[in-house]
Amino acid sequence: MNSTDRLKDYYSTRLQAMRSLFEIVEQSSEGTVIVDRDARIVWINERYARRFGLADPAEALGQPVEHVIPGSLLREVAHSGQPILLDMLDTPKEPLVVMRLPVHDEDGHSIGAIGFALFDELKRLSPLVCHYLSLQEELASARSLLQARQARYSFAQYIGTSAAVLEVKRRARRGAASEAPVLLLGETGTGKELLAHAIHAASPRAHQPFVSLNMAAIPENLLEAEFFGTAPGAFTGASRKARPGKFQIAQGGTLFLDEIGDMPLHLQGKLLRVLQEKEFEPVGSNEILCSNVRLIAATSCDLEEAVRQGKFRADLYYRLNVLPIRLPPLRERPEDLPALCEAILGQLGSDHRLSPAALALLARHDWPGNIRELRNLLERTILLGDGPYLDEAILATTLGPLPLPAPATVAAAVIGENYRQAMQRFERELLENALASAGNALEAARRLGLSRSTLYRRLAALGISSR
Ligand SMILES: Nc1ncnc2c1ncn2[C@@H]1O[C@H](COP(=O)(O)OP(=O)(O)OP(=O)(O)O)[C@@H](O)[C@H]1O
């Protein structure tokens, strides 16, 4: 039988493989030892014997394995017949990585065990371990970032059954199923951000990041870097690390651009390019990155008017306006007030209900801050309400007068001022009064029923400092 024929014989191949395996591991490892069923050493190689202080391997034969190799677990393996594939063995010199295998007879009974000390230089393992640990850390932080970037709302949280709301939901569902940009139009507090989350959550991109960027909340000179990221050293010397922009962070997912009407003109051109060519360059870099991002934009301003005034690029407007959704203000859908109040009270953990007279009072209010204002109002009112009902009297107190300018100053506006100037002065006084009485911008925004970013935007437009 030649050697190729021998390899075709299953049993002899197996035997050859076992022999080769034993020889290779025995020669390349730090040491090998074999024990019988009673854990007495029947064979040990020279290298291993020397490591444990024996000049001649023969001195170890017949000895209980633990006498020669303290801490050995070969007795356990010989007894149980179960291997311990990878373990550490402490030795006086240095720890060893060891593998312990049972030895079986032809009937499958355990008749002993064999131990290999695979290697002793654990520091050779440390780059591997460090790499593994850093991969683990990256994975954990990517997971938690992704979690933070998941949609927080679904369509079920956009409350209302009025015809206007049903139409909003119908269009938003259509938007979720398509890849086209969605443009959300509506006054402050009408739920544009909520709906953007819901569209993302119902879209095929739901498991990818949802990233939002508010144009009004970020200084103009930083916006481009926020959008497209920066190359290493783009601003302050070459050592500074690259910083990803929102387009990179949202890759594969949805980018929500809030207050898009406040986007500076030069950036509008760059955004248009990303939408058309699906690529962009980080600030300070020549590298071109591909973008796979679905865009949802929102604004509370009149974009068509902004286009007419040359403040917003017409080509970008048409590109964004593929699926416009107009969110109705609360005063146009008073029939939704009971359901909204019930849902908001539930979210606030309150089991109060509103009396019919209280609901009628709410229906007469104008709601400039829309649902955000309603939520703030209910939050304040439940602190005062005794018993199960919030009645008209309590609501009248909390609806309270806003810090309006005195009627005399409003009347004076008629003389010598045009409509726009008078409105600006009125708004300036309203905001200044609100800031003064609230003490800070956050509280002022809350009292006025505006989002903080809308308040900041209006303050900036009127040149009022928020301090
Ligand atoms: N239809 C709705 N049902 C329930 N809650 C709503 C609804 N619309 C808005 N809200 C709530 O009102 C608050 C304001 O909503 P959101 O921030 O989405 O408004 P917005 O239009 O984006 O406001 P802004 O333009 O000021 O940023 C949030 O607490 C939101 O959960």
The ligand as a Gaussian input file, in Angstrom:
#p B3LYP/6-31G(d) Opt

LIG

0 1
 N      -50.790000      65.807000      17.790000
 C      -50.121000      65.739000      18.945000
 N      -50.469000      64.841000      19.874000
 C      -49.849000      64.789000      21.064000
 N      -48.828000      65.577000      21.408000
 C      -48.416000      66.491000      20.527000
 C      -49.020000      66.600000      19.239000
 N      -48.402000      67.572000      18.571000
 C      -47.450000      68.055000      19.381000
 N      -47.438000      67.396000      20.553000
 C      -46.554000      67.657000      21.704000
 O      -46.339000      69.068000      21.735000
 C      -44.977000      69.364000      22.023000
 C      -44.361000      70.148000      20.875000
 O      -44.276000      69.328000      19.727000
 P      -43.090000      69.439000      18.672000
 O      -41.808000      69.805000      19.362000
 O      -43.097000      68.225000      17.829000
 O      -43.589000      70.716000      17.856000
 P      -42.858000      71.516000      16.708000
 O      -43.886000      71.829000      15.679000
 O      -41.656000      70.757000      16.236000
 O      -42.422000      72.823000      17.474000
 P      -41.277000      73.907000      17.110000
 O      -41.559000      74.408000      15.726000
 O      -41.481000      74.966000      18.131000
 O      -39.965000      73.188000      17.243000
 C      -44.297000      68.039000      22.270000
 O      -44.351000      67.777000      23.664000
 C      -45.169000      67.051000      21.515000
 O      -45.074000      65.777000      22.089000

